[in-house]
Amino acid sequence: MGVPEKYRKDFQAGGGLIFETQEEWNALGQVVPVQPHLGDHMIGSLNSVSNTVNGLKAGVTAIGNLAQYFTYEYPGLEMEDYRTEEYMKAIAIMGQFADQGAVIHCNLDDGYGAQFHDVANLLGWAKLERYIAEDLLGGRVAHTYGNLFSDSMLRVIFNRALCMIDKYDTPGSFVNGNTIDYGLDMQRNYGALCSYSLADICCQMKYPAGYAIAPVPLTEAIRVPSAQEMIEAHKTVDMMIEKAHYYEPFMNWEKINSEAEILVTGANVFFDKVLNALDDLGVDINHAGQVTAVLKAIGPKQLEIAFGAGASDKYAMRGRVPIRPTSIVKTITKIQESAISKMDSEKENPLKGINVVVGSTDVHEFGLEVIASVVAKAGATVFNLGTTVSITEIADTLIETGSNVVLMSTYNGIAYSFGHDLLASLKKANLEDVHVMMGGRLNEPIDGSDVPIDVSDKLTEMGINTDNDIDKIVETIASYKNN
C-alpha cells in the first residue's frame, strides 16, 4: 500500500492487506464493530496522500505510521522529493480533522527512534516528531513504543515521559509488546508477556492516557502467529488486567515520575540543540519539509553523537554516556558477552583477518547490531551497511573491501526474494565464492500463500546458511577462513 498503484507491478507484495477500490477501503470496520487502525505503509510512504484520504473516507481516525518516512524504503523508486511532499500533505490533511479526533499514529520503534542509544535522546526525537506534525502542520500525534523495551519499569517511566511532552493530551494509540526477550522457548516468552503487560496495565490504571495494551503472541520470533495464538496472548492480558489492581497501589509512582522528569530534561536539551543547530545551518526551522528532509539526511547516529544529552566520554558508545541507556544497548551487551564467553578461549581473535559485510533488509536493527558487535569482538573487520540495505550496496561493498562473508538480518517477510536476488547479483559480479548467512525471521508469502511462510529450507537449498544461531556464528565464519 506504500507504493502508488501504477508502480506496484514491479514490487513483491508483502504480507499486509492491499485495497484495490474505495469499496474495499469502506469495508474497514464493518465486519465487526471496531474502530480500525491503519499503520504500516500509509503516512510516510510514497502513497501517503491517497492512503490518508481513502482511510478518512472509510471513517478511520488513527492513521500512521509517521516514523516510517525516515526508515522504510522502496528500492527502485528514487522519489525522495515527491515522498517528502506527500508526507507533508498527508500530515496537514490529518491536521484538518484534528478537532474531530483524527490522530497520526507514530511507532517510534519503526523509525529513527529504534536507533538511539539514550532514552532521553529517543524522547527528544519524539518531541521533534511532535514539533513537525503538530506545531508546524497542525496534526495530533499518537505515539507508540514497546517492541524494543525489555525493562518493564522503563516502559512505565517512558510512558509517563511521553505524556509529559504531549501538550495536547492526545490519547496514545497502543503500547506494543516487548519482542527483544522472545526466542524459541515458549515458557520464557510467556514470562516476558506477563512481565511487560502487567507493567503497562498498571501504568494505564494509574494514569489513563488512551494506550491500548497490544501483546505480542508467543510465537512471534518463530513464525507469523496464527489468529488463535493472537487470541491466546490477549486472553493472557485479560487475566493480567484482572490481577493488576493488586499491584498498582504499591508501585512507587513518585520515583517513576521523578525518573520520567529526568528523561524530559534530557529530551529538552537534545531538542533545543538540534533545532538551534539546524537554524545555524540556514535551515528554515519553521518549514516542516526542510526540517524533516534535513533530519532524515543526518540520521540518528550523527544526531546523537553531535547533540545527545549525555555527558561526553570518548570511551562511551557514540562518545556520550547515556542518561538512561535503551533496552537495546543493554540487551546487545548481554548477548554479546554471552556469545563471546562461549568462544574457544584458546583461540584469541578467531576471526582476525576476515572482512565481513553486515546489514539488514529492513528498518529493524536489533539483530544487525548484535551480529555486528559479536563478530567484531571476535576480531573480524566489519563493514556495517546499516538498515534497509540494497543488493547493489552489498555487491559494491564486497568488491571494495575484499570481503568474502555477508551476514544479513531480515524481519519484513522478503527473505526468499532477497536471498535469491542477492545470489544472482553475486554470480553476475563473479562473487560466487562469497559466503552468505541470513538470520532473523526467514519467511515470505510464496507458493500462493497469502501470509509469509518459513523459507529456511529453500534458502539452505540455494547455499545460504540459515543456522540463525548467534552462538554458532563465529565458529561458522571461522570455518570459511581457509575456503
N, C-alpha and C positions, 0 to 999 in steps of 0.2 A: 504493500500500500504506500510505501515511501517513494515509489518511482512513478512518475506520470505514465498514464496508460499507454501512450504511444511508444514508450521505451521498454515496456515490461517483457516483450517477447525475447529480449536479449539477456534476461536475468533468470537465474534459478529461483523458483518460488520457494519461499520459506515455509515454516510450519504454521503461520498465522492465517487468519481469515482474509480473504480478498473479496471486496464488494464490487460487483460489476455495474450495478444500477442503483438509482436512488431508492427504488422499492426495497432492495436488499438492505440498504442503509436504514430505511424506515422500520424494518422488521426488528431492529435492535430493541431489546427491552419489551417486545411484545409477546415473546414466548412464555416468559414468567414475569411477574410484577417486580422488577428490579430497576434501579437506575443504572444504566450502562456506564462503563468507564472505557475510554479509548486511550491506550498507552503507546506502544511501540510504533514507530514509523508514521507518526501523524504530524504534529507540530515539530519542526526541526528537520523534517525530511525535504526532499525535492518536490514533494506534493503537499506542502503544508496548507496552502490556502484552500485547495479543493477538499482536502480531508476535513478541515475545520468547518467549512461551510456545510458540507454534507452531514457532518456529525451534529452540528447545531440544528439543522433542519429536522434531523431524526429525534431531537429532544435531548441529546446528550449534553450534559453541563460540566463534565470533567474530561478534558481532552489534553493529552500530552504528546510527546514527552520532551519537555523543554530542554533537558540535558543532552539529548541525542544529537542536537545540531553540532555539538563540539566533538563527538566521537564516532558516530555511526557514518560510515562512508558507503558510497555506491560506485565501486570501481568501473571505470569506463565512461562515466558521465562527469566530465570535468566542468561543472556548472556552479562554481562556488559563489559568484556574484548573484546569480539567479536564486540560488538556495538561500542566501542571506536575505534577499529581498522578500522571498516567500515567507521566511521565518518572521521577519518584522511585521509583514502584513497580517499573518495569522495571529500573532500576539495582539496586535491592535484590534483585530476583529473580535477576539475574545474579550478585550477591554470594553467594547461597546455593550457587552452583555454582563459586565461585572455586577451591576446593581440588581441583576436577576439571578445571581448565584453562580454564574459561569466561572469556573476556575481552571487554571492552566496547571496540569499535573507535571511534576518535575521529580524524577527519581535520581537523586544525587549519585547513586551507585552506578548509573548507566552513563554518566558523563565524566567531566573532569574531576568531579568530587571524589570518585573512586581512586584517583591517582595522587591525592595529597597524603602526606605522612603525618601531619599535625592536625588534630581535630579542630583546633582553633582556626587554622587556615581553611579547613573544609567549611566551617561555619561562615568564615569571611567570604568564601566563594558563593555560598548560598545567599549571602547578603548582596553580592554583586549581581546574581541572577535576579533577585527581587528588584534591585535598582533599575536594571534594564527593562524588565517586564512590567513593573508596577509604576515606578516613578517616571520613566520616560515614555511608556506606551500605554499606561492606564489599565493593565490587566491585574489579575489577582493570582498569586502563585500558591499552589498546594504542594508542599514538598513531601517527598517520600524518601525513606532511607531504610537500612536494616540488614540487607544482604551481607554486608561486609563488617557488621558489628557483632563480634562474638562475645564481648564483655557485656553481660546483661545489665549491669548498673550503668555502664557508659551509654547504653541505649536510652535509658531513662534520663540521664543527665543531658544528652544531646537533644532529646525531645523538648525538655524544658528550655534549653538554649534557643532552639528553633522558634519556640513560641515567644521568647523574649525579643527576638528581632522581627517579629511579624506585627507591624504597626496597624494592620487592618484586621487582625484576628481572623484571618481566613482559615477555615477548617482544613486540616491536613487530609490527604487522600487515604493513605494507609501506611502502616509500618510493616515492611517486608520481614520475612523470617531470615534468620541467620543461616547462610549457606556455607560459611567458612568451615564450620565444625562437622559438616556432613561428609560421610565416607561410605564404605561398604558394610559397616557394622550397624545393623538396624537398631539394636538396643542403644548404642551410643547416640545415634541420630534421634531416637525417641527422647533420650535425656536432654539433648540440646533443645529440642522442640519445647519441652516442658519448661526449661530454664528461661529461654528468651521470651516465650509467650506470657509467662507469669509476670515478668518484669514489665512488659508492655501493657498488660492489662491493669496492673496496679497503678501505673502512671496515668492511664486514661480514667481510672476511677477517681484518683485524687484531683487531677487537672484535666477535665474533659476538653479535648481540643479537636474532636472530629476524626481522629485517626482510627481507621478500621484495623483490626488485627488480622494480618494476612500470613497464615502459617505456610511453611514450605513442606510438602509431602516428604516422607522419609526416604523415598527412592530417587529424589531429585539428582543426587550425584551419580546415579547409575544409569537412568533412562528417563524418557519423558513419562511422568507419572500418569496413571490411569485416573479416570473420573472417580472410581471408588477410593483410590489412595488419597485423592484430594479431599474427599468427604471425610475420610478417617482422620486426616490432620485437623479438619475443622471440628470434628467431634471431640478430639483431644482438647482443643482450645475451649470448647464449651465447658468441659469439666474444670479446666483451669479457671475459667470465669466464675464458676460456682464456688471455688475454694479461695479465690484471690482476696476476698474481703476479710479473711482471717489474717492475711499478711500485711495488707496495705497500711493499717494503723500503726504498725510497728516499724515502718521504714523511716529512716532519718531524713525527712524532707528538707530540713534546714541545711544539712550538709549537701544534699543533692542540689538544691538551688544555689548554694554557695559555689559549688563546682561549675554549675551552668554559667554563673556570672563571670567566672574566670575565663571560660571559653568566649563569652560575649566580649569581654575586654580585649582578648587577643584577636577576635574576629574584626573588631572595630579598627585595630591597629593595621591589620592586613588590608582591609577595605580602603582605609584612608591612604595608605602607602601606594596601593595600586592606582587609585584614581588620581592622586597627585602626580604620580609618575607619567601616567597617560597624558595628563594635562601639560606637563613639562615637555613631552614629546611632540606636542602640537595636535594631539587627538582632541576632537570636539567631544568632551565628555557629556554633553547634552544631546548628542546624536547617537541614538541606540544602535544603528547599523555600524557606525565607526567603532564604537566601544566593543561591540560583540565580535566583529571581524578581527580586531587587533588582539583581543584576549584569546581568541581561537589560535591565532598565529603564534602567540607567545608560548602557550601551553602551560599546564600546571606545574611541571618540574621547575621551569625557569621562574615562574611566578613565586613559587615557594622559596627558591634559592634567593631571589632578589628582594622579595617583600615579606617573607614569612615573619610571623610574630615572635617566634622563639629567639633566644639569645644565640649569637654567632658562636660557632665552635668548629674549627677546621677538621676535627676528627669525627664530627657527627654526620649522619646521613643528610645529604643536601646542605651541609655546612651550618645547620642550626639544630639546637636542642629543642625538640617539640615541647610545647606547653603541656599537651597531652597526646601521646602517640596513638595513632589509629590502631584498630584491631589487626589490620593487615600487617603493619610493621611488626607488631608483637608476634603474630602468628607465623609470619615468614621467618623471623628469627628463631622461633621454636622449632619449626620444621627443618630449617637449615641445620641447626645444631644437632637434631636427631639424625638426619641423613649423614652428616659429617662423622658423627660418633660411630656409625655403622661401617665406615670405610676401613679397609685393611690398614691398621696402624703402622705396619712395616713399610708401607708404600707412601712416602711423602709426595704430595702434589702428583697424584697418579695421572692427571690429565695435562701435565705440563707439556707444552709443545703442540697441543691440539687447538686449532681455531674452530670455534663453534658459532653458528649463526642462530639466534633465537628470536621468536616473535609470536604474536597472537593473531589469529584470523579475524578477531573482533575486538570490541572495546574492553572485554574482561581481561584484567592484567594480573590477577592474583596468581594463577598458575604460571604465567610468564615470569613474574618476579621470583617465584620460588625456584624454578629450574635455573634461571639465570644466576641467582645467588649461589646455589649449590655447586654448579659446575665451575663457577669462578673460584669458589673456595677450594675446589679440587685441583686448581692450577690451570684450567683452560683459559685461553684468551677468548673472551665473549664479545660478540658483536650483536648488541641488543637493538633490534629494529622497532621495538615498541608494539603498540596495538594497531589493529586494522591494517595489517601488512599485505601488500600486493605480491603476487608471484614474481612479477618483474623485479621488485626490490630484492627479493631473496636471491634470484639468479645473479643479479648485478653484484650483490654483496659477496656472494661466493667467489665470483671471479676476481673482484677487487682485493679480497682478503686472503685468498688461497685456502679457504675453509673447505672441509670435506664432511662436515656434520651439520644437519639442520634440525633444530628442535622447535616444533610448532605446537602451541596451545590453542585449543578451539572449544567453543561453547555454543555457537549460534546455529547449529544444525546444517553445516555445509561441509562436514568432514570428508565425505566421499568425493564430492566435486573438487574440493580444494586439493586433496591428495592426488587425484587423477591428473588435474591440470598442472600441478607442481611437477610431477614426474615427467609429464610430456614436455614441459618447459626445460627441465634439466637435460632431457635427452636431446632436444633441439640445440642446446648450448654446449653439447658434448661434455656434460657434467654427470654422466651416468654412474660414476664411481662415488658420488656423494651419498652418504647415509642419511636417511630421513626418519625421524622419530616424531610421532604425533601422540598427544595426550589431552586429557580433559574430557569433554563429552563428545564421543566419537559416534555421531549419528547424523541422519539426514532423511528427508522424505523421498524415498526412491521406490522403484518397482511398483508403482501405482498406489503407494501408501499415502494417506492424507496427513499422517503425522510422522515425525522423524523416527527412524528405527536404527538400531545399533548396526554399524557398518565396520566394526573392528576386523571381522574375518575378511571382508572384501579388501580392506586396506592392507592387511597382512599378506594376502594373495598377491597384491601389487609389489610387495617388497618393502613396505613401510613397517617400521617397528611400532607396535601398539601395546607394549607391556603396561604403559600407563602407571608405572610404579616408581616413585621418586627414590625409593631405597635401592633400586637396581640401576638407576640412570648412569651413575659414574662408572660402575663396572661394565655396563654395556658399551659406553663410549670408549672406555679404555681398550676394549676388545677390538675396536676399529683401528687402533693406533698403528698397527703394522699391516693393515689391509690396504 
